[in-house]
Every structure is written in C-alpha cells, then in structure tokens.
Amino acid sequence: METTRHYTATVYVVSDGAVALHVHDGLDRWLPPGGHVDRDELPHEAGLREVREETGLDPELVADVDDVESATIDPLPKPQHFQLADVNVHGDFVGHQHVDMVYYARADSREIDPSDGEQPAEDWRWFTAADLDESVDGLDPDVVDIGRRAIETVGE
C-alpha cells in the first residue's frame, strides 16, 4: 500500500530563553506552531504563516542560507531539522506521514494572540530549558530535545 506524505513546516519560537508550545487539540500533545505547506508556499513561509496564525507573533527565523545562487536559483533558509513523522498511527498501520522541515525563530514578545479559529492563548505555555526537563504529560522526548536545542541556538 502506498504511503501518503504531506510536507509540513514547524517553528520553535524562542523568546527570553523559553520556547512556545501548546497542547494540540487533536493529538493531546505539547507541540510548537506548524502545519501543512500550501501549494503556493515555500516551507519557511508556511512555518512563519503558521506562527502568525497560531500565536499572533511575528518572529525572525534563525536559519543559515547558502551563498550559491544564479539567475534561476534562489537560496532558501535551511531548516534546523528535516524529519519524517508518522501520523494517525493505529497499531502497525500508519495513516500518513509528514515530511517536516523544522525551523527556529526569535520573537521579541511572549504575548500570544491567536487568530480567530485557532486554539486560545491559554492553551500556550513558554517552556524554559529547565521546564522542558520536568515530567509534563504530553511532552514527548523529541519536542524536549529540539526545544532545548532551539533555546541554546537562539539564546536570550
């Protein structure tokens, strides 16, 4: 059976030494903002759009960009991580997969103000590196690891 794969972009937003995570409605897991890359978007644009929609923040990506370009080639911000995530797992069956490009970003504010139709601000929490080390229900090891790396990379 053919596996369906969707391209997604995720952004670990850091402000004042903490990363923004929310309890995802459908998955009941702590996750950073992110979502599907639309047909007319580049991955980093999708990630920043998702951050704006889900949090109201307008962060700056912290990403390397190659210096190779030409009349037909534009370099893009590089994701910090490029990963494959199983979605809708039921026993041995994987409903589909996300090919996820994970970015880090810096925000000047911690004021969460989601767009209409998004999860409310009270579903969001800022986690410091120490907070990530605590046992929190729904906080998966990969989110802890990447959250810590984002905080270290972006800094204060």
Helices and strands as residue ranges (DSSP letters): E 5-15, E 18-23, E 30-31, E 34-36, H 43-55, E 60-61, E 81-90, E 93-106, G 121-123, E 124-128, H 129-133, H 141-154
